[in-house]
Amino acid sequence: MTDPAPVDGQPVTPAPAPAARPPAVPPEAGGPRPPEVVPPVPDAPETPPARLWDRMREDPQYAPEHLALEAVRRLGPEAAQWAARARAERPAVTAEELAVQAARKFVGLARLSGAVSGAAGLPGAVLDVGVLAWTQARMVLHIAAAHGVDPTHPDRATDLLVLQKVHKVAETARLALGVAAGRERAGALFGRSGQPALGKVMVRLGMRLAQMAGVRAAKRLFAKVIPGAAIVLGTWANSSATKDLAERSRQLYASTAPPGSIPRPRT
């Protein structure tokens, strides 16, 4: 930038230098944080994470408990963020409206999960029921968040096992979760040894996951071996089981406020 030319012999006053911008303060030093990106509800069924599959394969007896624990850890924050964003966008929305929205979304995804793996035989069947159980857990946590119940609280893992009829009462579910968590820590420290044959593990894992997903295990697993039959049976069974689970979840969270619930704002 150049100084202006002198006028009528008057001295020139230099133009003021632009003010220096203060240095940006990083978030860790108390500066402003960028807006948080809230993940949208997925548009397609998602498979459980690879680390969870390894854990369930190593300990198939407690596969539902491992899945419930991992679902709360991984999917609970997602559900909480979804509910917060939905309420911010629609302040007048009711808890039941949000719960119905979540149920409708995940029942639709459950219909697709019967053929998500594209694999035939027993491994494909085990993968399919695992995807279904994961999708259903995601739905339950979203319904909990819709009703103002904290989906990240450890008690949600207990809810999952009771709602999905793995255990009849919360006390036995909590006990099994404690055992699974202990085995998870022990496995991380010392590793696993003496694993049975892979085929036997897959059958046991498939049966346990099918029980959690509400599918008739024998029909669902063995129908996967017959081309075409698995898709038809899987679509119907997945939809029916997930609808029933959604109804149980809505009733639970609409009528009770379990420990770990989020305080509802007063109107």
Order of alpha helices (4+ residues) and beta strands (2+ residues): alpha-alpha-alpha-alpha-alpha-alpha-alpha-alpha-alpha
